[in-house]
Every structure is written in structure tokens, then in C-alpha cells.
Amino acid sequence: MNVSVVIVVGLALYVFLYWVYGRFLQRGVVEATDKPTPAVRLYDGVDFVPANKYVLFGHHFASIAGAAPIVGPAIALAWGWVPALLWVWLGNIFIGAVHDYLSLMSSVRYDGHSVQWVAGRVIKRRTGYIFAWFIFFVLILVVAAFGAVLGKIFVKIPAVPSAYIFKIIAGLILGVLLYRVKLDFRLSTIIGIAMLIAAIILGEKLPVKATYNTWMVVFFFYIIIAAALPVQVLLQPRDYLNAWLLVGGLVLGGVAVVLSFRPITIPMATTFSAPLIAGKPTPFWPVIPLIIACGSLSGFHALVASGTSSKQLSREIDGLFVGYGSMLTEGFLSTLVVACIGAYGMGLMKPEILKSLGTGGAQFANHYMGAVKSLGGPVGIFAKAYGAVTSTVLGMPKVFMVILASMWVASFAMTTLDTTNRLARYTFAEILEPVRETVPAFYSFMTNRWVASAVPAAIGIGLAWSGAWTVIWPAFGGANQMLASIALMTVAAWVIRVQKRPGWMVLGPAFFLWITVTLALVWYLIVAVPTFMAKNPVQAYVLGIMVVIMLLLNLILIYDFFTPKAPELLEAHGVE
């Protein structure tokens, strides 16, 4: 297969879906209007702040992307490029984009409340509270997974952390220009893009070297501060720059791959069970969602959509561009990852490593992860493959393009880190709501935005401290995908019970995903966790306990969905 065909077909597929299926959801299911949104009605200058739709797209996309759309597909290629790409495309079409858009809009209709809060209104109150605990565990795993991946990148490529530091400075300056000076939006954008390019150049010239654990300490304090600051100070302007970083990189990479006309040298399919998790034979189904997370679909997106984005959406009709469009863009990024590695990845390997891979089948699957590790892991092989295609086809500076690709992962992973901590702060406050009246002093102290930000940061970074990201990643993936199935059931209940529309486009995918991920986590608990015990027993026990708790909560949540809704909750559409 020619790699150019893959990119063209993927792009055409996503454009078609946006204009046809997306518009159907917007008009026929959500019935979006121009009426005032929570960001306008409930403006508070900290969390509820209306944003330009392009700025909000930048925040939303940067928050949901993280490292997953690059790391996941790069690992899944052990099964072959066809299985990996099909999971990305089909997941985007039938689950991911629908899940993201409806999560955003249901939250907007409920004054920007979280998806778990909505679950408490459209299913059962108990459901909402149990859901909140489930989500809190997921958010901790997100902090741990992305903290570990990011720490490895910062140590491996010292130019990346320095470039990111300069980009934070650029984001703070852009925020001043947009919100205090109130400079023209287009002129501010031009200045911001110029500062972004300068940040990457300065990062290459002034690399910052530090140990993995040093970066863990830095991350701990950074995500607390970033999660507590008003959104317009850092979050909105920095993520708007992130969007330009990605769009620019996607355009350059997409054009380069299309013009390369290179064949894909990775096998179409290898074996059903490739040794990916803990060195054990890992079956494609049901375990694929534990590997390819956000690049295909993600429950974490529902938390971003209903946690921060719904509080910044200026108009309901912008929700399609922000929610649905962001998920399709993320799917295209994963498509580009598969294409770059598929066409150029093998050519970057040393002859002896390439020879060990063979020509396909079980031999390729057995040695693929070792070959990827020789190039710096999943991020390293993508960054180098991306640098190779853009420099070869477009004549771009190879070192600059490798840093640019690495900056994608670093920027979005760091954004995910502090956005996750902000979401965990909201969730922690919801969990403590029952003691608000009985122990008001304790509630007030624990839900303070600084204290509530420190709790998940400490647990998440603590899990990431050992650096064993391969242990944490599948646990994060499983919890994340299970969250997606529960969020889909929640928005299905909203569509059917509140919007009075058929829920076929949500319920079928939700049940399929629930069964798949539940079985995958059981496999992870029985096969993978015991293997981790010998390497890091403390971390293995913590992860094992968290997975067991999440499986139990998951069973309660599915039971609640199928049992009749409490009569007192059959209230009209609206906020109590």
C-alpha cells in the first residue's frame, strides 16, 4: 500500500464525516442555538470565561490530545498497520467524535456541570457520586501516565523542556495581549506564532538537562500552579499556541507524506497476540483499547469537554467545531503517525535490528518493541520518522523538525497534565460535597483550589516516580476507555430522556466498548499485574487495587443504567 493513499483517504473520510454526520448531530440531536451559554451567564473570571472559538479549539484539542495519539498507534503497529489504522478510524467515526461532542453539549445544557453530575440527573443520583470516584481514579492515572511519558522525553531530548519553558513565557505574553491590552486578535495571533517559532529555535540552542526525578518534582509544582490559575492567564493562550503548533506540523507532515509516494514497509498484519504488555502475548481484542487510547476514542475527553471547555464555549453552534472537530483532528494525527512510521520507521533502524524483525508475522511482533526502543521509544521513532519525511520531501531542517515533532508530544502531554489536575480539583470538590454542611471548615480547606490541586498531583506524580510508564500506560488506557463507555451511556440517557431523540447512534457503540474494555481490564489484572509484582511490587499493588475498585464501580454503574430511574429525578430538562 502506498502511504499517500492512506493520508488522502483518511483526510477525505474526516472532512466528509464532519459536514454530514456532525451536522446531523448538531441539528437533529442537540438542536444547537445561539442562546447564552454558561460561560456568558455564569462568568466568574476564573473558570467561566467565554473564549474565541479558535482559542477554545486550541485549549480543547491540546488538552484531549496529550501523548496518546502518538504513543498508542506507534505501539499498536506491532499488530500490523491495518489493525491499528482500522481501530483509529472506526473508533473515531462511531464512538470518539460522537462521545466528545455530546459530552460537551450535554454539559453546556446543564450550566457547565461535569459528565458525572449529568449522570446523577439523567440516570440516578447514586450514579453521579459513584461516577465521580471512578473519574477521580482515572484522573490520577492520567497524571501518572503522562507525567512518566513526559519525563522520559525531557531527559532524552533536552531541547524539548527548554523550548516548552519559552513557550510558556510566550503564552503568558499572548494572554496579556489578548485580555489586557486587547490587541487585535489577528495581530496577536501573528505575534504568538512568531514567539512559538522562536521558542523552538531557542530550545534547540539552549537545552536544559536534568534527571527524570528532578522533572517529576518540577511537574508536581507546575501542575498545581497551572491548575489553580484563572484560565485566561495561561491555559487559553498557551493552548491556542499549541493548536498552531499542531496544525502547522500536521500540514507539513501531511503534505510531505502525500508527496513522498513511499510504500508502507511495516506488515499489514502480524499476529493476533503480540507481546506488548509485560512481555506477555497481548490479544488484539479485547486489549487494543488499552494501547490505542485517545487517538481513537477517550473517556478523558468527556472530562475536558464537561470540565473546562463547556465553561468557555461562547456559542452553542461553536460546539461542533470545538468538540467534534477536535476529535477528528486527533484521529488524523494518529493516521499521520501510522503513515510516518509505516513508511519511514524501518529505514531508520540499524541493519542488525532490521534483520531481527524479519518480514512479518510473529517474528516482527516479537521484536518490534525492542526495535522501537532502539530509536527512543514510541515518541522517538515517530519524531525521527517525521523528521525524515519532512526533510527528505520538503527540504526542511531535520533537527528542527525532530524537535518540532517531539514538542507536539511534550506540549500536549504537559497541557493534559495541568488540565487533568484542574479537572481533578473539580471532581475532588464534588466527592466532598456530602460533608459540606456537616463539616464546613474541613470542606472549605480541602476544596481550596490550591489544596484540591495538590492532592491528585501528589498521588499521580508519586505513581510516575519510578518511571515505569509501560506499567502505567495500559492501566490508564483501560480506565480511560471504560470511562468512555460510561460517558457514552450517560449522554445516551440525556439524548433519549431529555432531548427525546433516538439513542441508537450512542447505545450500540457504548455497549460494545463496555464489554471490550471490561474484558481487557480483567485480562490486565490476571495476566499483566502479577508480572509487574517482581519488578515493582508497591506500584503493582496500587495499580491492581485501583483496577479492582474501578471494575467494581463499573459494574454498579452499568447496573444503574439498566434499572429504572428514581421518580424524583424525572424532572424537566434544566438545572436544579
C-alpha positions as CSV (number, residue, x, y, z in Angstrom):
1,M,0.0,0.0,0.0
2,N,1.2,3.5,-0.9
3,V,1.3,5.8,2.2
4,S,0.0,8.7,0.1
5,V,-3.3,6.8,-0.4
6,V,-3.7,6.3,3.4
7,I,-3.4,10.1,4.1
8,V,-5.7,11.2,1.3
9,V,-8.4,8.6,2.2
10,G,-8.1,9.5,5.9
11,L,-8.5,13.2,5.3
12,A,-11.4,12.8,2.9
13,L,-13.1,10.5,5.4
14,Y,-12.8,13.0,8.3
15,V,-14.0,16.0,6.2
16,F,-17.0,14.1,5.0
17,L,-17.9,13.0,8.5
18,Y,-17.7,16.5,9.9
19,W,-20.0,18.0,7.3
20,V,-22.5,15.2,7.1
21,Y,-22.7,13.2,10.4
22,G,-21.5,16.1,12.6
23,R,-24.2,18.4,11.1
24,F,-26.8,15.7,11.7
25,L,-25.9,15.6,15.4
26,Q,-25.8,19.3,15.7
27,R,-29.2,19.9,14.1
28,G,-31.1,16.7,14.6
29,V,-30.0,15.6,18.1
30,V,-28.6,18.6,20.1
31,E,-30.6,21.3,18.3
32,A,-27.8,23.9,19.0
33,T,-28.8,27.5,19.1
34,D,-27.3,30.9,19.7
35,K,-28.7,31.3,23.2
36,P,-26.3,32.4,26.0
37,T,-24.0,29.7,27.3
38,P,-22.8,29.1,30.9
39,A,-19.5,30.9,30.0
40,V,-21.6,34.1,29.4
41,R,-24.3,33.7,32.0
42,L,-22.0,32.5,34.9
43,Y,-18.9,34.4,34.1
44,D,-16.5,34.4,37.1
45,G,-13.1,35.4,35.7
46,V,-11.5,32.1,36.8
47,D,-13.2,29.1,35.3
48,F,-16.3,30.5,33.4
49,V,-14.7,32.7,30.8
50,P,-16.1,32.9,27.2
51,A,-13.4,32.3,24.6
52,N,-12.9,32.8,20.9
53,K,-13.8,29.5,19.2
54,Y,-10.4,29.2,17.7
55,V,-8.7,29.8,21.1
56,L,-11.1,27.3,22.7
57,F,-10.4,24.7,19.9
58,G,-6.7,25.1,20.8
59,H,-7.3,24.5,24.5
60,H,-9.7,21.6,24.0
61,F,-7.5,19.9,21.4
62,A,-4.3,20.3,23.3
63,S,-6.0,19.0,26.5
64,I,-7.5,15.9,24.9
65,A,-4.5,15.0,22.7
66,G,-1.7,14.6,25.1
67,A,0.8,11.9,24.1
68,A,-1.7,9.2,23.4
69,P,-2.5,9.8,19.7
70,I,1.2,9.3,19.1
71,V,2.3,6.8,21.7
72,G,-0.7,4.4,21.2
73,P,-0.6,3.9,17.4
74,A,3.2,3.7,17.5
75,I,2.9,0.7,19.9
76,A,-0.1,-0.9,18.2
77,L,1.9,-1.3,14.9
78,A,3.2,-4.5,16.5
79,W,-0.1,-6.0,15.3
80,G,0.4,-4.5,11.9
81,W,-0.6,-1.2,10.3
82,V,-4.1,-2.3,9.1
83,P,-5.5,-3.3,12.5
84,A,-4.0,-0.2,14.1
85,L,-5.5,2.1,11.5
86,L,-8.9,0.4,11.5
87,W,-9.2,0.9,15.2
88,V,-8.3,4.6,14.9
89,W,-10.8,5.2,12.0
90,L,-13.7,3.1,13.2
91,G,-13.3,4.4,16.8
92,N,-13.3,8.0,15.6
93,I,-16.3,7.5,13.4
94,F,-18.7,5.5,15.6
95,I,-17.5,6.4,19.1
96,G,-14.9,9.1,19.7
97,A,-16.3,12.1,17.8
98,V,-19.9,11.4,18.9
99,H,-18.9,10.9,22.5
100,D,-16.9,14.1,22.6
101,Y,-19.5,16.4,21.0
102,L,-22.4,15.1,23.1
103,S,-20.4,15.2,26.3
104,L,-19.7,18.9,25.6
105,M,-23.2,19.9,24.7
106,S,-25.0,18.0,27.5
107,S,-22.7,19.8,30.0
108,V,-23.5,23.2,28.3
109,R,-27.2,22.5,28.8
110,Y,-26.5,21.8,32.5
111,D,-24.7,25.0,33.3
112,G,-21.2,23.6,32.6
113,H,-21.5,20.8,35.1
114,S,-19.4,17.6,34.8
115,V,-20.4,14.5,33.0
116,Q,-20.7,12.7,36.3
117,W,-23.1,15.4,37.6
118,V,-25.2,15.0,34.4
119,A,-25.2,11.2,35.1
120,G,-26.7,11.9,38.5
121,R,-29.5,13.8,36.9
122,V,-30.4,11.6,33.9
123,I,-29.7,8.2,35.5
124,K,-29.5,8.2,39.3
125,R,-28.1,10.4,42.0
126,R,-26.0,7.5,43.3
127,T,-24.7,7.0,39.7
128,G,-23.3,10.5,39.7
129,Y,-21.5,10.1,43.0
130,I,-20.0,6.7,42.2
131,F,-19.0,8.0,38.8
132,A,-17.2,10.9,40.5
133,W,-15.0,8.4,42.4
134,F,-14.3,6.4,39.3
135,I,-13.3,9.6,37.4
136,F,-11.0,10.6,40.3
137,F,-9.1,7.3,39.9
138,V,-8.9,7.8,36.1
139,L,-7.5,11.4,36.5
140,I,-4.8,10.2,38.9
141,L,-3.8,7.5,36.3
142,V,-3.7,10.2,33.6
143,V,-1.4,12.4,35.7
144,A,0.8,9.3,36.3
145,A,0.9,8.1,32.7
146,F,1.5,11.4,31.0
147,G,4.0,12.5,33.7
148,A,6.0,9.4,33.1
149,V,6.0,9.7,29.3
150,L,6.8,13.4,29.5
151,G,9.7,12.8,32.0
152,K,11.3,10.4,29.6
153,I,11.0,12.8,26.7
154,F,12.6,15.7,28.7
155,V,15.5,13.5,29.7
156,K,16.0,12.1,26.2
157,I,15.7,15.3,24.3
158,P,16.9,18.3,26.4
159,A,15.9,20.8,23.8
160,V,12.2,20.0,24.4
161,P,11.9,21.2,28.0
162,S,13.7,24.4,27.2
163,A,11.5,25.0,24.2
164,Y,8.5,24.4,26.4
165,I,9.6,26.8,29.0
166,F,10.0,29.5,26.3
167,K,6.5,28.6,25.0
168,I,5.0,29.1,28.5
169,I,6.5,32.6,28.5
170,A,5.1,33.2,25.0
171,G,1.7,32.0,26.3
172,L,1.7,34.4,29.2
173,I,2.7,37.3,26.9
174,L,-0.1,36.3,24.4
175,G,-2.6,36.3,27.3
176,V,-1.7,39.8,28.2
177,L,-2.0,40.9,24.6
178,L,-5.4,39.3,24.2
179,Y,-7.1,40.1,27.5
180,R,-5.4,43.1,29.0
181,V,-4.1,45.1,26.1
182,K,-7.0,43.8,24.0
183,L,-4.8,43.9,20.8
184,D,-6.4,42.9,17.5
185,F,-6.9,39.1,17.5
186,R,-5.2,38.5,14.2
187,L,-2.2,40.6,15.1
188,S,-2.0,38.9,18.4
189,T,-2.0,35.5,16.6
190,I,0.8,36.6,14.3
191,I,2.9,37.7,17.3
192,G,2.1,34.4,19.1
193,I,3.1,32.3,16.1
194,A,6.4,34.2,15.8
195,M,7.1,33.7,19.6
196,L,6.3,29.9,19.1
197,I,8.8,29.5,16.3
198,A,11.4,31.5,18.4
199,A,10.7,29.2,21.4
200,I,11.6,26.1,19.3
201,I,14.7,27.7,17.9
202,L,15.8,28.8,21.4
203,G,15.1,25.4,22.8
204,E,17.5,23.9,20.3
205,K,20.2,26.4,21.2
206,L,19.7,26.4,25.0
207,P,18.8,22.8,26.0
208,V,18.0,22.1,29.7
209,K,19.4,18.8,31.2
210,A,18.0,17.3,34.3
211,T,17.3,13.9,35.8
212,Y,13.9,12.1,35.5
213,N,13.1,12.6,39.2
214,T,14.0,16.3,39.0
215,W,11.4,16.7,36.3
216,M,8.9,14.9,38.5
217,V,9.4,17.5,41.2
218,V,9.1,20.3,38.7
219,F,5.9,18.7,37.2
220,F,4.4,18.4,40.7
221,F,4.6,22.1,41.5
222,Y,3.9,23.3,37.9
223,I,0.6,21.4,37.5
224,I,-0.6,22.7,40.9
225,I,0.1,26.3,39.9
226,A,-1.3,25.9,36.4
227,A,-4.4,24.2,37.6
228,A,-5.2,26.9,40.1
229,L,-4.6,30.0,37.9
230,P,-7.5,31.7,36.0
231,V,-7.9,30.1,32.6
232,Q,-7.3,33.3,30.7
233,V,-3.8,33.8,32.3
234,L,-2.1,30.6,30.9
235,L,-4.5,27.9,29.8
236,Q,-6.3,29.6,27.0
237,P,-3.4,31.5,25.3
238,R,-0.9,28.6,25.7
239,D,-3.3,26.1,24.3
240,Y,-4.1,28.4,21.4
241,L,-0.4,28.4,20.5
242,N,-0.4,24.6,20.9
243,A,-3.1,24.4,18.2
244,W,-0.9,26.3,15.8
245,L,2.0,24.0,16.7
246,L,-0.1,21.0,15.8
247,V,-1.9,22.5,12.7
248,G,1.5,23.6,11.3
249,G,3.0,20.3,12.0
250,L,0.0,18.3,10.6
251,V,0.0,20.4,7.3
252,L,3.8,19.9,6.8
253,G,3.7,16.3,7.7
254,G,0.6,15.5,5.7
255,V,1.9,17.2,2.6
256,A,5.3,15.6,2.9
257,V,3.8,12.1,3.3
258,V,1.4,12.6,0.3
259,L,4.2,13.8,-1.9
260,S,6.6,11.0,-0.8
261,F,4.7,8.2,-2.6
262,R,6.5,5.8,-0.4
263,P,5.2,2.2,0.2
264,I,4.4,1.1,3.8
265,T,7.2,-1.3,4.8
266,I,5.6,-2.5,8.1
267,P,3.5,-5.7,7.6
268,M,-0.2,-5.2,7.1
269,A,-0.9,-7.7,9.9
270,T,1.4,-9.8,12.1
271,T,-0.2,-12.0,14.8
272,F,-3.3,-11.8,16.9
273,S,-1.3,-11.8,20.2
274,A,1.8,-9.6,20.1
275,P,4.0,-9.3,23.2
276,L,3.2,-5.7,24.2
277,I,2.1,-5.6,27.9
278,A,4.6,-7.0,30.5
279,G,6.2,-9.1,27.7
280,K,3.1,-11.3,27.6
281,P,1.2,-12.3,24.5
282,T,-1.4,-9.5,24.2
283,P,-4.5,-10.3,22.2
284,F,-5.6,-7.6,19.8
285,W,-9.2,-7.9,21.0
286,P,-10.1,-7.1,23.7
287,V,-6.9,-5.4,24.7
288,I,-6.5,-2.9,21.7
289,P,-8.3,0.0,23.6
290,L,-5.7,-0.3,26.4
291,I,-3.0,0.5,23.8
292,I,-4.6,3.0,21.4
293,A,-6.4,5.4,23.7
294,C,-7.1,9.0,22.7
295,G,-6.1,8.5,19.1
296,S,-9.3,6.6,18.5
297,L,-11.6,7.4,21.4
298,S,-11.2,8.5,25.0
299,G,-13.3,8.9,28.1
300,F,-10.9,11.6,29.3
301,H,-12.3,13.8,26.5
302,A,-15.7,13.8,28.3
303,L,-14.0,15.2,31.4
304,V,-12.3,18.0,29.4
305,A,-15.5,18.7,27.4
306,S,-17.7,18.9,30.6
307,G,-14.9,20.2,32.9
308,T,-13.2,23.2,31.2
309,S,-14.4,23.6,27.6
310,S,-18.2,23.8,28.5
311,K,-17.3,26.7,30.8
312,Q,-15.6,28.6,28.0
313,L,-17.9,28.0,25.0
314,S,-19.2,31.3,23.8
315,R,-22.0,30.0,21.5
316,E,-23.7,26.6,21.3
317,I,-23.2,26.4,17.5
318,D,-19.4,26.6,18.1
319,G,-19.6,23.2,19.9
320,L,-19.4,21.2,16.7
321,F,-16.1,22.8,15.7
322,V,-14.6,22.5,19.2
323,G,-15.8,19.1,20.3
324,Y,-16.5,17.1,17.1
325,G,-13.7,18.8,15.1
326,S,-11.1,18.3,17.7
327,M,-11.6,14.5,17.9
328,L,-11.4,14.1,14.1
329,T,-8.2,16.2,14.1
330,E,-6.8,13.9,16.7
331,G,-7.7,10.9,14.6
332,F,-5.9,12.4,11.7
333,L,-2.8,12.9,13.8
334,S,-2.9,9.2,14.7
335,T,-3.3,8.4,11.0
336,L,-0.2,10.5,10.3
337,V,1.7,8.6,13.0
338,V,0.9,5.3,11.4
339,A,1.8,6.6,7.9
340,C,5.2,8.2,9.0
341,I,6.4,5.1,11.0
342,G,4.9,2.7,8.4
343,A,6.8,4.4,5.5
344,Y,10.0,5.7,7.2
345,G,10.4,3.9,10.6
346,M,12.1,0.8,9.3
347,G,14.6,2.8,7.3
348,L,15.9,4.4,10.5
349,M,16.9,1.2,12.2
350,K,20.3,-0.4,12.3
351,P,20.8,-3.3,9.9
352,E,21.0,-5.9,12.6
353,I,17.8,-4.7,14.3
354,L,16.0,-4.6,11.0
355,K,17.1,-8.1,10.3
356,S,15.8,-9.3,13.6
357,L,12.3,-8.1,12.6
358,G,12.1,-10.5,9.6
359,T,9.5,-9.9,7.0
360,G,6.3,-10.3,9.0
361,G,4.2,-12.4,11.3
362,A,5.2,-13.5,14.8
363,Q,8.9,-12.6,14.4
364,F,8.1,-9.0,13.6
365,A,5.6,-8.8,16.5
366,N,8.1,-10.3,19.0
367,H,11.0,-7.9,18.1
368,Y,9.0,-4.8,17.3
369,M,9.1,-3.1,20.7
370,G,12.8,-3.7,21.1
371,A,13.4,-2.1,17.7
372,V,11.2,0.9,18.7
373,K,13.2,1.2,22.0
374,S,16.4,1.5,20.0
375,L,15.1,4.7,18.4
376,G,14.0,6.3,21.7
377,G,10.6,4.6,22.2
378,P,7.3,5.3,20.6
379,V,7.8,9.1,20.7
380,G,11.4,8.8,19.4
381,I,10.5,6.6,16.4
382,F,7.7,9.0,15.4
383,A,9.8,12.1,15.8
384,K,12.6,10.7,13.8
385,A,10.3,9.3,11.1
386,Y,8.6,12.7,10.9
387,G,11.9,14.5,10.6
388,A,13.0,12.1,7.9
389,V,9.9,12.6,5.7
390,T,9.7,16.4,6.0
391,S,13.5,16.9,5.5
392,T,13.6,14.4,2.5
393,V,10.5,15.6,0.7
394,L,10.2,19.3,1.7
395,G,13.9,20.0,2.4
396,M,13.1,21.2,6.0
397,P,15.9,21.2,8.6
398,K,15.9,17.7,10.0
399,V,17.0,18.6,13.6
400,F,14.4,21.4,13.8
401,M,11.6,19.0,12.5
402,V,12.5,16.3,15.0
403,I,12.3,18.8,17.9
404,L,9.0,20.1,16.4
405,A,7.6,16.5,16.5
406,S,8.8,16.0,20.0
407,M,7.3,19.3,21.0
408,W,3.9,18.0,19.9
409,V,4.0,15.3,22.4
410,A,5.6,17.4,25.2
411,S,3.2,20.3,24.7
412,F,0.1,18.3,24.6
413,A,1.2,15.9,27.4
414,M,2.0,18.9,29.6
415,T,-1.3,20.6,28.8
416,T,-3.1,17.3,29.6
417,L,-1.2,17.2,32.9
418,D,-2.3,20.5,34.2
419,T,-5.8,20.3,32.7
420,T,-6.2,16.9,34.4
421,N,-5.2,18.4,37.7
422,R,-7.8,21.2,37.2
423,L,-10.4,18.5,36.5
424,A,-9.3,16.5,39.5
425,R,-9.8,19.7,41.6
426,Y,-13.4,19.9,40.4
427,T,-14.0,16.2,40.9
428,F,-12.4,16.2,44.4
429,A,-14.8,19.0,45.4
430,E,-17.8,17.0,44.1
431,I,-16.7,14.0,46.1
432,L,-16.5,16.0,49.3
433,E,-19.9,17.6,48.7
434,P,-21.7,15.3,51.3
435,V,-19.6,16.8,54.2
436,R,-20.2,20.4,53.1
437,E,-22.9,21.0,55.6
438,T,-21.7,18.7,58.4
439,V,-18.0,19.7,58.5
440,P,-17.9,23.1,56.7
441,A,-14.4,24.0,57.9
442,F,-12.9,20.7,56.6
443,Y,-14.8,21.0,53.3
444,S,-13.6,24.6,52.8
445,F,-10.0,23.8,53.4
446,M,-9.9,20.6,51.3
447,T,-11.7,22.2,48.3
448,N,-9.5,25.3,48.3
449,R,-8.2,25.4,44.7
450,W,-4.6,25.1,45.8
451,V,-5.1,22.2,48.3
452,A,-7.5,20.4,46.0
453,S,-5.0,20.7,43.1
454,A,-2.1,19.3,45.3
455,V,-3.9,16.0,46.3
456,P,-4.2,14.4,42.8
457,A,-0.8,15.9,41.8
458,A,0.9,14.2,44.7
459,I,-0.7,10.7,44.1
460,G,-0.2,10.9,40.3
461,I,3.4,12.0,40.3
462,G,4.1,9.5,43.1
463,L,2.9,6.7,40.8
464,A,5.1,8.1,38.0
465,W,8.2,8.4,40.2
466,S,9.6,5.0,39.2
467,G,9.4,5.9,35.5
468,A,7.8,2.6,34.6
469,W,5.4,4.1,32.1
470,T,4.9,0.7,30.3
471,V,3.2,-0.5,33.6
472,I,1.0,2.6,34.0
473,W,0.1,3.1,30.3
474,P,-2.3,0.1,29.9
475,A,-3.9,0.8,33.2
476,F,-4.6,4.4,32.1
477,G,-5.8,3.2,28.7
478,G,-8.2,0.7,30.2
479,A,-9.6,3.1,32.8
480,N,-9.9,5.8,30.1
481,Q,-11.8,3.6,27.7
482,M,-14.1,2.3,30.4
483,L,-14.8,5.9,31.3
484,A,-15.7,6.5,27.6
485,S,-18.3,3.7,27.6
486,I,-19.9,5.0,30.8
487,A,-19.9,8.6,29.5
488,L,-21.5,7.3,26.3
489,M,-24.3,5.7,28.3
490,T,-24.7,9.0,30.2
491,V,-25.1,11.1,27.0
492,A,-27.3,8.4,25.5
493,A,-29.6,8.7,28.5
494,W,-29.6,12.5,28.0
495,V,-30.4,12.1,24.3
496,I,-33.3,9.7,25.0
497,R,-34.8,11.1,28.2
498,V,-34.1,14.8,27.8
499,Q,-33.7,15.6,24.1
500,K,-36.4,13.0,23.2
501,R,-34.3,11.7,20.3
502,P,-33.4,8.1,19.3
503,G,-30.2,6.9,21.0
504,W,-29.1,4.2,18.5
505,M,-26.0,6.2,17.4
506,V,-24.7,6.1,21.0
507,L,-26.1,3.0,22.8
508,G,-24.7,0.4,20.4
509,P,-21.1,1.7,20.5
510,A,-21.3,2.2,24.2
511,F,-22.3,-1.4,25.0
512,F,-19.7,-2.8,22.6
513,L,-17.0,-0.6,24.2
514,W,-18.1,-1.5,27.7
515,I,-17.8,-5.3,27.0
516,T,-14.5,-4.9,25.3
517,V,-12.8,-2.8,28.0
518,T,-14.2,-4.8,30.9
519,L,-12.7,-8.0,29.4
520,A,-9.5,-6.1,28.7
521,L,-9.1,-4.9,32.3
522,V,-9.8,-8.4,33.6
523,W,-7.1,-9.7,31.3
524,Y,-4.7,-6.9,32.6
525,L,-5.5,-7.8,36.2
526,I,-5.0,-11.6,35.8
527,V,-2.0,-11.6,33.3
528,A,-0.2,-8.3,33.5
529,V,-0.3,-7.1,37.1
530,P,1.2,-10.4,38.6
531,T,4.2,-9.9,36.2
532,F,4.8,-6.4,37.5
533,M,5.0,-7.7,41.0
534,A,8.5,-8.9,40.6
535,K,9.7,-5.6,39.2
536,N,7.9,-3.1,41.4
537,P,5.6,-4.7,44.0
538,V,4.4,-1.4,45.6
539,Q,3.4,0.1,42.3
540,A,1.8,-3.1,41.1
541,Y,-0.3,-3.4,44.2
542,V,-1.5,0.2,43.9
543,L,-2.4,-0.3,40.2
544,G,-4.0,-3.6,40.9
545,I,-6.2,-2.2,43.8
546,M,-7.2,0.7,41.6
547,V,-8.2,-1.6,38.7
548,V,-10.2,-3.8,41.0
549,I,-12.1,-0.8,42.5
550,M,-12.8,0.6,39.1
551,L,-14.1,-2.8,37.9
552,L,-16.5,-2.9,40.9
553,L,-17.6,0.7,40.3
554,N,-18.1,-0.1,36.6
555,L,-20.5,-3.0,37.4
556,I,-22.5,-0.7,39.7
557,L,-22.7,2.0,37.1
558,I,-23.9,-0.4,34.4
559,Y,-26.5,-1.8,36.8
560,D,-27.8,1.7,37.5
561,F,-28.1,2.4,33.8
562,F,-30.4,-0.6,33.3
563,T,-32.5,-0.1,36.4
564,P,-35.5,2.3,36.4
565,K,-34.7,5.9,37.2
566,A,-35.8,7.2,40.6
567,P,-39.2,9.0,40.3
568,E,-38.0,12.2,41.9
569,L,-35.4,12.5,39.2
570,L,-37.9,12.5,36.3
571,E,-37.8,16.3,36.3
572,A,-37.9,18.5,33.3
573,H,-34.8,19.5,31.3
574,G,-32.9,22.1,33.3
575,V,-30.6,22.6,36.3
576,E,-31.7,22.2,39.9
